[in-house]
Amino acid sequence: MVTKDSDVVRGYPHLDTVRAAITALYRRLSPDGVRSYAPSVLPVEAAFADADDLHLGAQRVARALVRHLRLPDARVIVSFREMEHAASVELTAGPEYFIELNDRFRTHRRDIGAALAHEITHVLLHRLDLSFPGTRDNEILTDTATTYLGAGWLLLDAYREDQLTSQKLGYLTPEEFGYVLAKRSLAFDEDPSPWFTSPQGYTAYTEGRARALRDGRQPPLTAAGWTGRHRYAKERRHAAGQGGQGGPVRAEGYAFESGPDGLRVSFACPTCHQRIRVPVRGRVRARCGLCRAVLECDT
């Protein structure tokens, strides 16, 4: 997709859907299944020189992405034609994969890997029977899965701007791509910074990383800052004072509720965003039932 600068949406308008997509990946693949996608696609696997044969080069990159996404090894047929969107894929049972790319990639070859990564992830999600209702949310799921499973840094690196034009591939904003990439880097202990050729893509990654780090610094996690801890204590006193009257007490990022065994607090796991419930009794160690992350909490 090629856009004018004013058409590039910024910020985090799809963040709730992005987080739901990460949760869905862990539910469908399991924690071990998600971790099987380490390490990421390396730059050399998606490199495409101007001197490379167009079709042979595209098929080579496509095969590398098929291997990385753990799809059955099969022939990838890539063609080019005039079209409104960047690319499309035929979702069939196989054994071949048919992908069409926009004609503009004939002369923008370094972005072929990014376009192929998104389309081949469509194939993966189709075979996993994993989808969200509606085209918009399903495309956000695809971008999130592409990035979290190690191929989407190519999409963020395809985001570039100059004085006259800008280019962005995918449905996530640059900062949302950066956020998901940072989530992956934190979960896999992987640093994608050296791979960027786009200054704008790298900047979006650093901004997304700052947002991702905030997820691990929210109450009741012990890493929360003084302001968050102070707000949390105030909300906790309010919830305790209610004594179970009036339903859950909700705050930003967490909620208190009364039960037979006393007050409990629920919050999102900073890794997979599954909701976790723990008793309010001071320092506790919680283990996420979905992604198995161990979290130090001060409830």
C-alpha positions, 0 to 999 in steps of 0.5 A: 500500500502506498499512501500520502503522508497525511494518510498514515494513521499513527498511535494505537487505535487498534490496541485492544484487537492487537492484544486479543490477537496475541492472546488468541495465538497463545490459546491456539498454538500453546506457549511451546508452539509460540516459542517454536517460532524463534528466532525471527526471519533473518535479513539475509533470508528476505534480501532481494537485490535488483540483479536477482531474477524477479520471479525466482527471487520472489519464490526463494523469499516465499519459500523461506517464509513458508519454512519459518512459519512452519507450513508444509513445504510446497511450491510457492507460485508468485505472480505480479499484476495491477491491483488496488491492494499490496497483495493477495493469496489463494487460501486453498488446501494446497499443496501449492501456494498462489500469491499475487503481488502488486505490480509496483513490487517489480521495482520495489523489490526490497519490500517483497518479503514484507508483502509475502510475509503477510500473505503467507501468514494468512495461509497459516491462520487459515490452516490453524482455523484461527480468525476474527470476525470482520475483515478489519479485525481479521487483518489486524490479527494477521499483522499481529501474528506475522509480527509476533511469530517472527516475520512482521519486522519486515512489514515495519521496515517497509514503512518509509517517508520522504518529503513527498511520499510515504509508504506503509504496508499492513493494517497496523499503525507503525507504532502498533507494529513496534508494540507487537515487535517489542512484545516478541522481543521481550518474550523471546529475548531478541533484539531486532534493532540492527535489522532496520533499514528504515529510520522511520520503522526503527523510530516506530519500534522504539515508541512501541517498545516504550508502550510495551514496557509499560504493560509490565509496570502496571499495578499490581505488578511489583515493577509498578512505579510510585504513582501507580502504586499510590493509585492502586492502594487508594482503589484497593481501600475503596474496594475493601470498604464496599465489602462486596456491595455494588459489584467489581470496582474497576480501575485502569488496567485492573479490577477488584472483586469480592468472593468467599475467600475475600478480596481479589484483583484481576489484571491482564498478563503483560505477556499474553494479556490473558486475565489473571485473578489473585487474592489481595494479600500483599506480596504474591507470585502469580503464574499465568495459566495461558503463557506460563509467565511467572509474575511478581505482584504486590496486591 
